Amino acid sequence: MRLSDLRGRHVAVWGAGREGRAAVTAIAAHGPAGLVVVDDSANFLTLPWEGPLADAAPLVTGEEGFDRLAAADVVVRSPGVPNTHPWMVELRRRSVPVTQGSALWMADHAGRTVGVTGSKGKSTTSSLISHLLTAMDRPNVFGGNIGVPLLDLPEAELYVLELSSYQCADLTDSPRVAVVTALFPEHLDAHGGEREYYRDKLNLIAHGPHAVVVNGADPRLAAELGDRAAIRAGSPDTTQVATGPDGTQWFHLRDTPLFPRAVLPLVGRHNEGNLCVALAVLDALGVDVVARRDSLAVAVAEFQGLAHRLTEIADPSGLTFVDDTLATSPYAAMHAIDAYEGRPLTVIVGGADRGLDYSPLRAHLADREITVIGVPDSGPRIVEALSGLPSVRTELADDLVAAVGLSRKLTPAGGVVLLSPAAPSYGRFRNFEHRSEVFAQAVADTAR
């Protein structure tokens, strides 16, 4: 289904946030017979519905919202509406067509798109791909789950998109190059279970992509793919990290050295894998990675990383504060913790409680000396999951600001305070950017 297919039809947009606003603007331009917006989750964080948006589509809240959805010819849900929502279940039972802005957009742009998803690494990898393509004289537009709704993107010859599992779920077209960085259980409450989550995630590659690029080092991803044809980055037959001509670790394309690992400014083994995937994507798009390796090395060295992924904040105390608010699962937090191995470390965890299993985090920290501070809502449950570990000190704080203050008291000189929540931001923050803003302000306000 394309945007143009909505002309003359009655459309209900479900969700009044960033994605819903983009959908209303895009759909209104295609002349629907009727357009309404339904918001069943309005709270104190909700932005006003006014001006041109209100003129284009009235806002309906409360129980009346379901009646408006059920009466529509097409429902366009925002990514934040889970598959398990009772209204979604009933709409499916009634065979009401449900799609998303990402699916409407992809139907018109798939052939010009690199789409990146994954339980871990999709933000950094998609950003790397966009950055390196630009350096290789392949201008592109970058958007998606990173903060720019697809329906707000300008026309371009090439797109690089970060796509969440929610955005992938309703796709009926795969991007030209479909990329998957990792798989582990996440968002299970929204998808209905682990199998359903993997199904929705891998829907990105289910509709005839020109090429599939995956992280070949991820065991669960390998199991889910089976013998499906894919470029498996990190393997000897594509991009990999191996011993180079000077005896140190280098990035390679097959057996050809490209540049030293030291060129990449990002910490952690997982970021080596992210760059291997990005380089494999460039190779799949026809970039001569070997011929242009010197220019690629310069571009890699200049890569700044994401504002909310292992972003270090200068502090006069000598402590290193690190914003990793995009780490919304225990597995993502584990990668972040590993990146600072060998330094005194305090980790702030907690956010919206999706009922995730935190036993993998417990196993990961079993032999590690670390301080963990839990904040609402899931923080107390994470702390409880870590109880009894001999070298793990746990504390609770009333909120993120209080946790920053407490971390200053508990972290030894020269240590690291890592915000790696292992949980999403929603509920107490507007979005992940808002959580980062609160963290950075708390660091500034408590500095001595």
DOMARDREN-254026 format. One record per residue (C-alpha): residue in one letter; x, y, z. Coordinates in nm, 2 decimals. Layout:
DOMARDREN-254026
a_X_Y_Z;
...
end
This chain:
DOMARDREN-254026
m_0.00_0.00_0.00;
r_0.13_0.34_-0.10;
l_0.04_0.69_0.02;
s_-0.14_0.75_-0.31;
d_-0.37_0.45_-0.24;
l_-0.52_0.65_0.05;
r_-0.68_0.91_-0.18;
g_-1.06_0.90_-0.14;
r_-1.04_0.67_0.16;
h_-1.13_0.72_0.53;
v_-0.80_0.70_0.72;
a_-0.74_0.69_1.10;
v_-0.39_0.77_1.23;
w_-0.33_0.60_1.56;
g_-0.09_0.80_1.77;
a_-0.03_1.18_1.81;
g_0.35_1.18_1.86;
r_0.63_1.25_1.62;
e_0.53_0.96_1.38;
g_0.16_1.04_1.40;
r_0.22_1.41_1.31;
a_0.43_1.31_1.01;
a_0.16_1.07_0.90;
v_-0.12_1.33_0.92;
t_0.08_1.58_0.71;
a_0.17_1.32_0.45;
i_-0.17_1.16_0.42;
a_-0.36_1.49_0.41;
a_-0.16_1.59_0.10;
h_-0.30_1.29_-0.08;
g_-0.67_1.38_-0.05;
p_-0.83_1.12_0.18;
a_-1.21_1.12_0.21;
g_-1.17_1.16_0.59;
l_-0.88_1.18_0.83;
v_-0.89_1.15_1.21;
v_-0.62_1.10_1.48;
v_-0.67_0.87_1.77;
d_-0.46_0.90_2.09;
d_-0.53_0.65_2.36;
s_-0.22_0.73_2.57;
a_-0.24_1.11_2.63;
n_-0.06_1.22_2.94;
f_0.14_1.51_3.08;
l_0.41_1.45_2.83;
t_0.18_1.48_2.53;
l_0.24_1.78_2.30;
p_-0.06_2.00_2.21;
w_-0.26_1.91_1.90;
e_-0.33_2.24_1.73;
g_-0.27_2.46_1.43;
p_-0.24_2.30_1.08;
l_-0.25_1.95_1.23;
a_-0.58_2.01_1.40;
d_-0.72_2.16_1.08;
a_-0.61_1.85_0.88;
a_-0.75_1.59_1.13;
p_-0.95_1.61_1.45;
l_-0.80_1.45_1.76;
v_-1.01_1.18_1.93;
t_-0.92_1.05_2.28;
g_-1.07_0.80_2.52;
e_-1.29_0.50_2.44;
e_-1.44_0.67_2.14;
g_-1.10_0.63_1.97;
f_-1.16_0.26_1.91;
d_-1.49_0.32_1.73;
r_-1.31_0.57_1.49;
l_-1.04_0.32_1.42;
a_-1.28_0.04_1.35;
a_-1.48_0.25_1.12;
a_-1.18_0.35_0.90;
d_-1.09_0.20_0.57;
v_-0.73_0.20_0.67;
v_-0.56_0.25_1.01;
v_-0.20_0.39_1.01;
r_-0.06_0.31_1.35;
s_0.25_0.48_1.50;
p_0.54_0.25_1.59;
g_0.47_0.28_1.96;
v_0.14_0.10_1.93;
p_0.22_-0.26_2.02;
n_0.09_-0.57_1.84;
t_-0.05_-0.69_2.17;
h_-0.27_-0.38_2.23;
p_-0.63_-0.51_2.28;
w_-0.75_-0.27_2.01;
m_-0.49_-0.40_1.77;
v_-0.61_-0.76_1.84;
e_-0.97_-0.66_1.78;
l_-0.89_-0.47_1.46;
r_-0.70_-0.77_1.32;
r_-1.00_-0.99_1.41;
r_-1.23_-0.76_1.22;
s_-0.99_-0.76_0.92;
v_-0.94_-0.38_0.94;
p_-0.63_-0.30_0.73;
v_-0.35_-0.17_0.95;
t_-0.02_-0.03_0.83;
q_0.24_0.22_0.93;
g_0.41_0.53_0.79;
s_0.73_0.33_0.75;
a_0.54_0.08_0.52;
l_0.37_0.35_0.32;
w_0.70_0.52_0.27;
m_0.90_0.21_0.19;
a_0.65_0.11_-0.09;
d_0.77_0.41_-0.28;
h_1.14_0.42_-0.19;
a_1.26_0.06_-0.13;
g_1.48_0.06_-0.43;
r_1.68_0.36_-0.31;
t_1.71_0.25_0.05;
v_1.96_0.08_0.29;
g_1.75_-0.03_0.59;
v_1.92_-0.13_0.92;
t_1.77_-0.31_1.21;
g_1.89_-0.52_1.50;
s_1.85_-0.57_1.87;
k_2.19_-0.40_1.92;
g_2.41_-0.18_1.70;
k_2.15_-0.05_1.45;
s_2.20_0.31_1.55;
t_2.57_0.32_1.53;
t_2.58_0.09_1.22;
s_2.33_0.30_1.02;
s_2.51_0.62_1.12;
l_2.84_0.47_1.01;
i_2.70_0.36_0.68;
s_2.55_0.71_0.61;
h_2.88_0.88_0.71;
l_3.10_0.65_0.50;
l_2.88_0.67_0.20;
t_2.89_1.05_0.21;
a_3.27_1.03_0.23;
m_3.27_0.81_-0.08;
d_3.08_1.07_-0.28;
r_2.75_0.89_-0.23;
p_2.52_1.16_-0.08;
n_2.23_1.02_0.12;
v_1.95_1.11_0.36;
f_1.97_0.95_0.70;
g_1.65_0.90_0.91;
g_1.41_0.66_1.07;
n_1.41_0.54_1.43;
i_1.71_0.77_1.49;
g_1.47_1.06_1.53;
v_1.34_1.16_1.18;
p_1.01_0.98_1.07;
l_1.03_0.84_0.72;
l_0.73_1.04_0.61;
d_0.92_1.36_0.70;
l_1.22_1.27_0.48;
p_1.30_1.48_0.17;
e_1.33_1.33_-0.18;
a_1.68_1.18_-0.24;
e_1.87_0.94_-0.46;
l_1.97_0.73_-0.16;
y_1.85_0.67_0.19;
v_2.00_0.51_0.50;
l_1.75_0.42_0.77;
e_1.76_0.29_1.12;
l_1.45_0.08_1.17;
s_1.30_-0.05_1.49;
s_1.13_-0.39_1.52;
y_0.80_-0.19_1.54;
q_0.87_-0.02_1.21;
c_0.97_-0.34_1.04;
a_0.66_-0.53_1.15;
d_0.42_-0.39_0.89;
l_0.66_-0.37_0.59;
t_0.54_-0.53_0.27;
d_0.86_-0.41_0.08;
s_1.22_-0.47_0.17;
p_1.49_-0.21_0.12;
r_1.74_-0.26_-0.16;
v_2.00_-0.35_0.11;
a_1.86_-0.50_0.42;
v_2.09_-0.51_0.72;
v_2.05_-0.69_1.06;
t_2.31_-0.63_1.33;
a_2.20_-0.86_1.61;
l_1.92_-1.06_1.76;
f_1.83_-1.11_2.13;
p_1.50_-1.10_2.32;
e_1.37_-0.74_2.35;
h_1.03_-0.56_2.34;
l_0.86_-0.90_2.41;
d_0.56_-0.73_2.57;
a_0.49_-0.53_2.26;
h_0.54_-0.81_2.01;
g_0.38_-1.10_2.20;
g_0.68_-1.31_2.27;
e_1.03_-1.40_2.16;
r_0.93_-1.58_1.84;
e_0.70_-1.29_1.74;
y_0.97_-1.04_1.80;
y_1.22_-1.22_1.58;
r_0.95_-1.25_1.31;
d_0.87_-0.88_1.31;
k_1.24_-0.79_1.32;
l_1.33_-1.02_1.03;
n_1.03_-0.90_0.83;
l_1.28_-0.64_0.70;
i_1.44_-0.91_0.48;
a_1.12_-1.10_0.39;
h_1.02_-0.91_0.08;
g_1.29_-0.95_-0.19;
p_1.59_-0.73_-0.09;
h_1.87_-0.70_-0.35;
a_2.12_-0.79_-0.07;
v_2.11_-0.90_0.29;
v_2.40_-0.80_0.51;
v_2.42_-0.94_0.87;
n_2.66_-0.96_1.16;
g_2.81_-1.30_1.11;
a_2.94_-1.32_1.46;
d_2.59_-1.31_1.62;
p_2.49_-1.67_1.71;
r_2.11_-1.62_1.75;
l_2.10_-1.43_1.43;
a_2.28_-1.71_1.25;
a_2.04_-1.96_1.39;
e_1.74_-1.76_1.28;
l_1.88_-1.71_0.93;
g_1.97_-2.08_0.88;
d_2.10_-2.13_0.53;
r_1.95_-1.81_0.39;
a_2.18_-1.63_0.15;
a_2.34_-1.33_0.32;
i_2.67_-1.15_0.34;
r_2.79_-1.24_0.69;
a_3.02_-0.95_0.80;
g_3.30_-1.06_1.03;
s_3.36_-1.38_0.82;
p_3.68_-1.45_0.62;
d_3.49_-1.42_0.29;
t_3.38_-1.06_0.35;
t_3.48_-0.78_0.59;
q_3.66_-0.89_0.91;
v_3.91_-0.79_1.18;
a_4.24_-0.99_1.16;
t_4.61_-0.95_1.21;
g_4.75_-0.69_0.98;
p_5.09_-0.63_0.82;
d_5.23_-0.47_1.13;
g_5.11_-0.74_1.36;
t_4.82_-0.54_1.51;
q_4.45_-0.58_1.44;
w_4.34_-0.44_1.11;
f_4.01_-0.43_0.92;
h_4.02_-0.64_0.61;
l_3.81_-0.71_0.30;
r_3.86_-1.08_0.27;
d_4.24_-1.12_0.28;
t_4.32_-0.76_0.19;
p_4.42_-0.53_0.47;
l_4.23_-0.20_0.47;
f_4.34_0.00_0.78;
p_4.43_-0.06_1.15;
r_4.17_-0.12_1.41;
a_4.32_0.18_1.60;
v_4.17_0.41_1.33;
l_3.82_0.35_1.47;
p_3.76_0.59_1.76;
l_3.47_0.39_1.91;
v_3.54_0.17_2.21;
g_3.43_-0.20_2.24;
r_3.45_-0.51_2.04;
h_3.08_-0.46_1.93;
n_3.18_-0.15_1.75;
e_3.44_-0.34_1.55;
g_3.15_-0.56_1.43;
n_2.94_-0.26_1.35;
l_3.21_-0.12_1.12;
c_3.26_-0.46_0.96;
v_2.88_-0.46_0.87;
a_2.90_-0.10_0.74;
l_3.20_-0.18_0.52;
a_3.02_-0.49_0.39;
v_2.72_-0.27_0.30;
l_2.95_-0.03_0.10;
d_3.09_-0.32_-0.08;
a_2.74_-0.45_-0.17;
l_2.65_-0.11_-0.30;
g_2.95_-0.12_-0.54;
v_3.19_0.10_-0.35;
d_3.55_-0.01_-0.43;
v_3.65_-0.05_-0.06;
v_4.00_-0.16_-0.14;
a_4.08_0.12_-0.39;
r_3.94_0.38_-0.15;
r_4.07_0.24_0.17;
d_4.28_0.54_0.25;
s_3.98_0.77_0.22;
l_3.78_0.53_0.42;
a_4.04_0.53_0.70;
v_4.01_0.91_0.72;
a_3.63_0.90_0.73;
v_3.63_0.63_1.00;
a_3.88_0.83_1.21;
e_3.65_1.13_1.18;
f_3.34_0.95_1.29;
q_3.20_1.10_1.61;
g_2.96_0.84_1.71;
l_2.60_0.90_1.83;
a_2.50_1.16_2.08;
h_2.34_0.90_2.31;
r_2.56_0.59_2.25;
l_2.87_0.57_2.48;
t_2.90_0.95_2.46;
e_3.15_1.08_2.72;
i_3.07_1.40_2.91;
a_3.36_1.61_3.04;
d_3.36_1.67_3.41;
p_3.60_1.87_3.63;
s_3.60_1.60_3.90;
g_3.80_1.36_3.69;
l_3.52_1.12_3.67;
t_3.40_1.01_3.32;
f_3.03_1.04_3.28;
v_2.90_0.83_2.98;
d_2.56_0.87_2.82;
d_2.44_0.54_2.68;
t_2.07_0.60_2.70;
l_2.01_0.41_2.38;
a_2.10_0.09_2.56;
t_1.74_-0.03_2.63;
s_1.81_-0.40_2.70;
p_2.03_-0.59_2.93;
y_2.24_-0.72_2.64;
a_2.31_-0.36_2.52;
a_2.41_-0.26_2.87;
m_2.64_-0.56_2.89;
h_2.83_-0.44_2.58;
a_2.86_-0.09_2.73;
i_2.99_-0.23_3.06;
d_3.25_-0.43_2.87;
a_3.37_-0.12_2.69;
y_3.50_0.02_3.02;
e_3.65_-0.30_3.16;
g_3.95_-0.23_3.38;
r_3.82_0.10_3.53;
p_3.61_0.16_3.84;
l_3.26_0.16_3.72;
t_2.92_0.27_3.84;
v_2.62_0.19_3.62;
i_2.28_0.36_3.64;
v_2.00_0.12_3.52;
g_1.62_0.14_3.50;
g_1.34_0.28_3.30;
a_1.01_0.16_3.17;
d_0.95_-0.20_3.29;
r_0.87_-0.43_3.00;
g_0.92_-0.74_3.21;
l_1.25_-0.83_3.06;
d_1.46_-1.12_3.20;
y_1.77_-0.97_3.37;
s_1.93_-1.30_3.45;
p_2.17_-1.26_3.16;
l_2.30_-0.93_3.32;
r_2.34_-1.12_3.65;
a_2.55_-1.39_3.48;
h_2.76_-1.12_3.30;
l_2.84_-0.94_3.63;
a_2.90_-1.25_3.84;
d_3.28_-1.21_3.85;
r_3.29_-0.83_3.81;
e_3.35_-0.56_4.07;
i_3.10_-0.29_3.99;
t_2.84_-0.05_4.15;
v_2.48_-0.06_4.01;
i_2.23_0.22_4.09;
g_1.87_0.14_4.01;
v_1.61_0.41_3.92;
p_1.23_0.37_3.86;
d_1.05_0.19_3.72;
s_1.25_-0.13_3.65;
g_1.56_-0.03_3.85;
p_1.45_-0.21_4.17;
r_1.38_-0.53_3.98;
i_1.72_-0.52_3.81;
v_1.89_-0.46_4.15;
e_1.69_-0.75_4.30;
a_1.81_-0.97_4.01;
l_2.17_-0.88_4.10;
s_2.13_-0.95_4.47;
g_2.39_-1.19_4.63;
l_2.67_-1.13_4.38;
p_2.97_-1.08_4.60;
s_3.15_-0.80_4.41;
v_2.84_-0.61_4.29;
r_2.73_-0.32_4.51;
t_2.37_-0.21_4.45;
e_2.18_0.10_4.55;
l_1.85_0.26_4.47;
a_1.77_0.62_4.38;
d_1.44_0.80_4.35;
d_1.51_0.93_4.00;
l_1.79_0.99_3.75;
v_1.90_1.32_3.90;
a_1.93_1.16_4.24;
a_2.13_0.87_4.09;
v_2.38_1.11_3.93;
g_2.43_1.27_4.27;
l_2.47_0.93_4.44;
s_2.72_0.81_4.18;
r_2.95_1.10_4.26;
k_2.97_0.97_4.62;
l_3.02_0.60_4.52;
t_3.26_0.62_4.23;
p_3.63_0.62_4.30;
a_3.85_0.89_4.15;
g_3.92_0.83_3.78;
g_3.62_0.60_3.75;
v_3.33_0.59_3.51;
v_2.96_0.67_3.57;
l_2.77_0.50_3.29;
l_2.40_0.56_3.22;
s_2.32_0.24_3.04;
p_1.96_0.19_3.15;
a_1.88_-0.16_3.01;
a_1.53_-0.02_2.97;
p_1.34_0.23_2.75;
s_1.28_0.59_2.84;
y_0.91_0.62_2.79;
g_0.68_0.68_3.09;
r_0.90_0.93_3.28;
f_1.06_1.10_2.97;
r_0.92_1.21_2.64;
n_1.18_1.01_2.45;
f_1.54_0.90_2.47;
e_1.67_1.25_2.39;
h_1.48_1.38_2.69;
r_1.64_1.13_2.92;
s_1.98_1.23_2.78;
e_1.91_1.59_2.84;
v_1.81_1.52_3.21;
f_2.13_1.32_3.26;
a_2.36_1.58_3.11;
q_2.19_1.86_3.31;
a_2.23_1.65_3.63;
v_2.60_1.60_3.56;
a_2.64_1.97_3.51;
d_2.43_2.07_3.82;
t_2.62_1.84_4.05;
a_2.97_1.92_3.93;
r_3.20_2.07_4.19;
end
